[in-house]
Amino acid sequence: MVLVCVSNLLTYVSEVKNFLINTQKVGTLPGTNFSQQGMDHIRISFATSRDNITEGMARIRNALNEISSRKAS
């Protein structure tokens, strides 16, 4: 499990979480589900096969690049 800071991408963690599931079919959880230090973070679990992790990380990268591009416009 890892927590990834997403505070510079969108206003709310839930927006990032929803964007990932709706556009890339990748599920994450808000970091605050685990501790207050997880505020502004999403949780990514690695409890799956290496192939699924590789695919999921590629999808997350694509989504975060898309969010960054939209913010720059």
N, C-alpha and C positions, 0 to 999 in steps of 0.2 A: 504494500500500500504506500502511496505517496500523495502528498498534498501539493497542489500546484497553484501558485498565486495568479489570479485572473483579474485583479483589481484595475489594471490598466486597459482592459479590453472593453468591458461594458459596465453599466452602472451597477447591476446586481449579479451576484453569482448565479442566481436562478436563470437569468437570461443566457448566460454561457452554457449552463447545464441543459436548458431547453434547446438551445441552438445545436448542441452536440447530438442530442437524441433525435431531434427532428430532421437534421440535414445529413448526419453521418451514421445514425443508428448506433451511437456509442453512449452507454450509460455511465454517468458519474453521480456523485453525491456531494452536497455542500460540505465543506470542511467543518462547519459548526456542528454537524451531527456527531462529531467526535470530541471536540473541545472548542472553547472560545478562541484559542490561538489559531483555529482553522478559519476564522472570519476572512472573507475575500479569497478563499481558496476552494478548489474542487478536489475531491478525493478520487484517485484512480487506483483500482485494485488490479493486481497482477495474478489473481487466482484462476489462471486458465493456461492453455498451451502457449508455447513460444510463438507459434504461427498466429494465433489469435491476438497475442500481445503486439506483434509486429504490425498486423493489419490495423488493430485499434489505434496504435500510436500514429500510423500514417494518416488515418482518418482524422484524429485529433489535430495533427499538424495542418492538414488541409483546412479544417474548420477555423483554426486560430489564424491562419494566413488570410482566410476570407474575411474574418471579423476585422483584422488589422487593415486590410485593403479598404473595407467600407468606412472605417474610421478616418482613414487618410483622405478620402474623397470629400 
